[in-house]
């Protein structure tokens, strides 16, 4: 278990927002202010950590056929707790985030980490994974919210410091979120950090080479055929090598026998 590596992946190389482009619904909708982005990010982080811990503890108990349903039940329980706590202690934030708090139940980041990591690793490793991914999500949402609030409303945490005449209203609207996200993704590509849109990642075994940036969506079917062909060729090559080794051994044994008889 390497906490530094997990933290680096969550914050930079495998960031769920700018690296994997996950959770776009909440990312686009609620990051109109720094307060909203920070609140949503911390809520998701707490739910991610708690659900990872519980799912990791129950990974050997949950039947494989119903594991997704079980994960959703666990996540829904923690989402309900966070939702009630926000309503009780931070009603303004709860009202601002609205329906996007309950929608955390089906957030692909949390469900994805439960399926790909927590269900296969011990509790401590899953906890650190939740911390790393949650902090990465929080920082991304906070950065987007900060830029949108400054450019669109000329304020930070509701305190206006830029005159209204200089506000760029489009950044408060949905297109503004896409603009800011595009810039963050472009910066990640510029610094060669692996991401879903980075064309400089190492070549993969897929037919398209794993270059998501230039993917047209037409090669997904051919990937299976190419991989099956390569697998079949490898098996045939291994079988031929085995036959050749057996034939060579038989020839050596026959030669040794003939020499002994002479």
Secondary structure in CASP SS format (residue, H / E / C, confidence):
PFRMAT SS
TARGET T0000
AUTHOR 0000-0000-0000
METHOD secondary structure of the structure
MODEL  1
X C 1.00
X C 1.00
X H 1.00
X H 1.00
X H 1.00
X H 1.00
X H 1.00
X H 1.00
X H 1.00
X H 1.00
X H 1.00
X H 1.00
X H 1.00
X C 1.00
X C 1.00
X C 1.00
X C 1.00
X C 1.00
X C 1.00
X C 1.00
X C 1.00
X C 1.00
X C 1.00
X H 1.00
X H 1.00
X H 1.00
X H 1.00
X H 1.00
X H 1.00
X H 1.00
X C 1.00
X C 1.00
X C 1.00
X H 1.00
X H 1.00
X H 1.00
X H 1.00
X H 1.00
X H 1.00
X H 1.00
X H 1.00
X H 1.00
X H 1.00
X H 1.00
X H 1.00
X H 1.00
X H 1.00
X H 1.00
X H 1.00
X H 1.00
X H 1.00
X H 1.00
X H 1.00
X H 1.00
X H 1.00
X H 1.00
X H 1.00
X C 1.00
X C 1.00
X C 1.00
X C 1.00
X C 1.00
X C 1.00
X H 1.00
X H 1.00
X H 1.00
X H 1.00
X H 1.00
X H 1.00
X H 1.00
X H 1.00
X H 1.00
X H 1.00
X H 1.00
X H 1.00
X H 1.00
X H 1.00
X H 1.00
X H 1.00
X H 1.00
X H 1.00
X H 1.00
X H 1.00
X H 1.00
X H 1.00
X H 1.00
X H 1.00
X H 1.00
X H 1.00
X C 1.00
X H 1.00
X H 1.00
X H 1.00
X H 1.00
X H 1.00
X H 1.00
X H 1.00
X H 1.00
X H 1.00
X H 1.00
X C 1.00
X H 1.00
X H 1.00
X H 1.00
X H 1.00
X H 1.00
X C 1.00
X H 1.00
X H 1.00
X H 1.00
X H 1.00
X H 1.00
X H 1.00
X H 1.00
X H 1.00
X H 1.00
X C 1.00
X H 1.00
X H 1.00
X H 1.00
X C 1.00
X C 1.00
X H 1.00
X H 1.00
X H 1.00
X H 1.00
X H 1.00
X H 1.00
X H 1.00
X H 1.00
X H 1.00
X H 1.00
X H 1.00
X H 1.00
X H 1.00
X H 1.00
X H 1.00
X H 1.00
X H 1.00
X H 1.00
X H 1.00
X H 1.00
X H 1.00
X H 1.00
X H 1.00
X H 1.00
X H 1.00
X H 1.00
X H 1.00
X H 1.00
X H 1.00
X H 1.00
X H 1.00
X C 1.00
X E 1.00
X E 1.00
X C 1.00
X C 1.00
X E 1.00
X E 1.00
X C 1.00
X C 1.00
X C 1.00
X H 1.00
X H 1.00
X H 1.00
X C 1.00
X C 1.00
X H 1.00
X H 1.00
X H 1.00
X H 1.00
X C 1.00
X H 1.00
X H 1.00
X H 1.00
X H 1.00
X H 1.00
X H 1.00
X H 1.00
X H 1.00
X H 1.00
X H 1.00
X H 1.00
X H 1.00
X H 1.00
X H 1.00
X H 1.00
X H 1.00
X H 1.00
X C 1.00
X C 1.00
X C 1.00
X C 1.00
X C 1.00
X C 1.00
X C 1.00
X C 1.00
X C 1.00
X C 1.00
X C 1.00
X C 1.00
X C 1.00
X C 1.00
X C 1.00
X C 1.00
X C 1.00
X C 1.00
X C 1.00
X C 1.00
X C 1.00
X H 1.00
X H 1.00
X H 1.00
X C 1.00
X C 1.00
X C 1.00
X C 1.00
X C 1.00
X H 1.00
X H 1.00
X H 1.00
X H 1.00
X H 1.00
X H 1.00
X H 1.00
X H 1.00
X H 1.00
X H 1.00
X H 1.00
X H 1.00
X H 1.00
X H 1.00
X H 1.00
X H 1.00
X H 1.00
X H 1.00
X H 1.00
X H 1.00
X H 1.00
X H 1.00
X H 1.00
X H 1.00
X H 1.00
X H 1.00
X H 1.00
X H 1.00
X H 1.00
X H 1.00
X H 1.00
X H 1.00
X H 1.00
X H 1.00
X H 1.00
X H 1.00
X H 1.00
X H 1.00
X H 1.00
X H 1.00
X H 1.00
X H 1.00
X C 1.00
END
